[in-house]
Amino acid sequence: MTRTMLVAAVVALAGCESMGIDKSAPSVFAPPGLDPKNPNVFVVTTGASACADKHPSIVVDQEPLYFFRAANPGAFPITWHLQTRGYSFVQQPSIENPTAIDTVKTRSAPGEIHSCRASGRNMTCINRNQNHGLWKYTLKIQADDGCNPEDLDPTIAND
């Protein structure tokens, strides 16, 4: 049993290396879902060397980012941490604030998630945490080699 677990751990670590994950970052091995205020972001490729064959994709370790308003009173930052070497968040003069999504059960307030900015391998937005609802945000990532992944539009939920 111990030998099987050791082999599984070695395989998992080897897999991180093949994905180009920066294992020195403190949050890489935290279980997903424990801290939605600090989600990890990865770029996954096929491993091919030619850009046309890489097919890079953005993956967030939590979808949606879910916040219970009672457990998180007041405003707080959400900081996405890009874990894959060779990529960074696109730095724009103004990152679009997440878009409110109206559903049958709730009407999401615009401006609830605001003041978004990116710098290198981190992106931060402020969650006012005053309203229930859903907000769609966009992750834009660029590759050092120019083989950029398509943007990803995951969700933030306040309950």
Order of alpha helices (4+ residues) and beta strands (2+ residues): alpha-beta-alpha-beta-beta-beta-beta-beta-beta-beta-beta-beta-beta
